[in-house]
């Protein structure tokens, strides 16, 4: 991309309302409508004060990216947060350390010949990998490239340096998140993970009928600060829910009891499936087969490992005790 590097006065900078970090907010209808709102939003971010302190001490170290606009000002293509810091510092009338300037900043000015598409691609490249930039922002960028700028999936994959499979996944996940936002009104981008990290059993369950999707929306929506499906990865989250969807009794518990959560439903699953409640039993038959299939050389090696013999005797004793207990319990049940 063609550009020229020079110094620009801070007062001549305009914040970019089309910044990639705002894509998902624009899609949800919650994006700032003017520079004042955007500056306020940036300054309320948790990381703003630490960035501001660093700029007070050392100034802006890396060039921001800008594009000259019709009124002679410069639109900040990348560097909204640093520009907001400089504005706040100037408003506070701070005296800069020697060699530091708050009134001007080093900037890469994009050449007028660069197309709008190239500029949007550059915005995405500059943001990717930076702090506070994640899958949701990548998905929002990809969604805009595909549906607004009519880019092919293959071209997006090339420009973003990701696979076509991942592009398709992002498009599907973001479309599902947008539907959730529209129907529920919850605009938190943190909920994007509930679609992008959705296990396949959950996806199949949702696609099986409209009621399932409606229930899923309701169960991931925070109520009194807590969602019934808690998160994508933690206990009581999507992983446990992927085991719940195969048990109609567990699903009915969630539908009929508004206080029940995934952990409660998973207890129903475990009570209905002994292998889920005692998952270690899944290893018994494979282990028995592996022990039975050992060849002579393996058995000869074990003959010289007394510690393993102790372990095997312990296993044998445990199995014998368990089998005796099960036999006694079964006889008692039969005679009741």
BELVENDA-V701213 format. One line per field, one symbol per residue. burial: 1 if it has 9 or more other ideal C-beta (glycine too) atoms within 8 Angstrom, else 0. Layout:
# BELVENDA-V701213
burial=???
This chain:
# BELVENDA-V701213
burial=001000010100111110111111101100110010111111100001001100100011000111111000111111111111111111000001000101001111111001000111111101110000101111111111110010101001101100000111111011111101100101100011111111101111110000011011111110000011111000011101111110100110110000011111110111001000000000000000000000000010010000001000000000000000000000000000
